[in-house]
Amino acid sequence: MRLALFGGSFDPPHNAHLALCLYARELLKLDRLIISVSRNPFKEGFDASDSERCHMAGLLVQELNRTGNEAVLCDSELRRSQSPSYTIDMVRELALDYPGAELFLLIGEDNARGFRQWKNWQELRDKCRVVVFRRGGLQNDNSACAGEAFTSDIRFVHFDFSISSTRIRRDLAAGKECGRLLPKSIAGYIRQQGLYASSTSFPER
């Protein structure tokens, strides 16, 4: 089995997340894609609650499964008593749940730059085949991105889709229209729940 883990705070999930997952599914010939909602130890807090972020990640999974049933939502990082959560714990759990699976870890280039700050990064590197998706406009030198954290078989994938959750939250707080940056179901949920900003940021179509 070829299994990939894509974790994040998903505050909120957006079209770049959707596109990355669809691309990875085809590129890596995945049998299953795990979408794991986390408490990022490098963030001070979240604008949406754990339950809201988990619900939005579930909507992302539904969008992915419109063209196949490979994506699965995982909330075990949120259910752990410890806070924050760590990717290595999730990887160990997957190794037990899917013995013998070939495990890929999907991360963005910005996260790869700080990889040596991750908990047990050496073990994480050894247990997974790390795939780094480059964001447009960032440094294109592999060594500058990964430093000495990765072995030579690290895979770098060009992925020029420059949307970020931070940008979306900032724009929504300023009352800007952001519906085009989000899957329709997630934009609708944000509007209904009044997350991040007023519904004026999502004009009816």
N, C-alpha and C positions, 0 to 999 in steps of 0.2 A: 504493500500500500504506500502511496505517495501522499503525505499529509503535510499541510502547511498551517502555520500559526501566524495570524495577523492580529496583534494586540494593540490597544490604544485606549485613550480616555473617551474618545467619540463624543466630544462636547462642542458641537454636534458632529455626527458622521456627514460626509458631503460627497459630491460627485467625483472628487479625486480618489477618495477611498473606494468608491464603487468601481471606478475605472481600473484602479490598481489591482483590485481583487479579480476582476474579469480577465485582465491581462495575465496575471500570475496563473490563474486557473488553466489558461490555454498554453502559456509558455512552458510551464512546468509539468503539464499533463497530470494535474492533481486528481486524486480520488476523493479527497475531502479537504475542506478549508475551514479552519476553526477561527471564528471571530470572538476574541476574548476582550471583555471590558475590564479595564484595570484602574487602579488608583496609582497614578504615576508618582513615584517618589521624588521626582524632580519638579513637581508642580506644587504650589502652595495650597491650591484649592480648585474647585470646579464651580462653574456657573450653574450647571444643571445638577440635580441630585443623582445618586447612584441609580435609583429606579428609573428616572427619566433617561439617563444615558443608556441604561440597559434596554429600555423600550425602543429607543431610537436605533440602537445597534441591531435589535431584532427586526426592525423595519428594513435596515440595510440588508440583512440576511434574506428577507423576503424578496427584495429587489434582485439580489444575486440569483436566487433560485427560480426566477422567472424563466431562465434559460438552462436550468439544470438543478439537481437537488444535492449538490456537493457541499454547500455552505451550512454550517451549524453554529448557533450562538452558544457561547460558554460564559457563565457568570460566576464561576467558581472563585475567581480572584476577588470578587466583591463579597462572596460569602465567607471568606476566611476572616478569622477574628483579628488577625494582624492588619495594620494599615501603616504604610502603603503596601501594595502587592508587588511581587517580583516575578519577572519572566521565567527565571530558572525554576521556580516552584511549579509554574504551569507546564514547563517542558518536562519536568520529572513526572508530573501527573499524566501527561500524554504518553510518555514512554511506558508507563504501567498499563494504561488503558488500551494502547495500540502496540503491543509487543512486536518487534520486528519491522515496524513501519519506518520508511525513509522520511525523516522530518526536516522540513524547510522552515526557516524563520524569516518572515518578510518584514523588512524595516526600511524606513526612509533614510535618505542621506544625512539629514540633520541629526537623527538618532545615532547613526553609525559613527558620527564624529565624537560622540561621548561614550562610545561602547565600553571603554575600559573603566568607566565609572559604574557600570552595571554590577549588581551583586553576582558573584561567582562567574564573571564573564568568561574565564578560561573554560570552565565546565560547559557553559552555554555554547561556546564556540565549538567545542568538541562533540557535543551531542546533536548539533544541528548543522545543516547546510544553510549558511546565511546568504540571503539574497537582498542586496541593497538597491533600492529604487532611487535614482538620481532625480532631484528636482531641478527644473530649468533655472539657469542663472547661477548655480552654485559651482564651486571648484570642481574641475573635471579630472584632477589628478588623484588616482586611486590611493596612493600612499598618504596624501594629505588628508583624505577622507577617513581612512581606517587606521592610520598610524601602524603600530606593530601588533594591533589586536587580532588581526585575521591572518590565516594561512593563505597561501597563494591561490587556493581554489575558491576563494570568495568570489561570488558572482555579482557584477555590477550591471544594472539594467537601466538604460536611459528611459526616463519617464517624465516628459516635460508637460506637467499638468499642475500648474502653480496655483493651487487653492489651499488655504489653511483654515482650520477651525478658529484660530485666533483672529484672522481677518474677518471671518463671518460674524463672530461675536461682536467685534468692534464695529462693523458696519451696521449690524442690527441695533446695537445700542445707540448708534447715531441716526437711526430711522431710515437707513438706506435699504433699497430693494435687493434681496438676496435669493429670491426663489430660484433663479437660474443656476445657482451654485449648489443646490441641494436636490436629491431625489424628491419627487412630488409628495410622496407619503410622509417623508420627514419634515418637509416644509409645512405640510398641513398639521402635523402633530405639534410643531413649535408654535404655530399660530393658535391652535386650540388651547394649548397649555399656557400661552402667554410667556414663553421662554425668551430670554435675552432682550427682547424689545416688544413694542406694541405690534399688532397685526398690520399696521400700515406698511411694514417692511415686506409684506407679502400681498400685494394687490391681487384681488380676484381676477381670474382670466376667463 
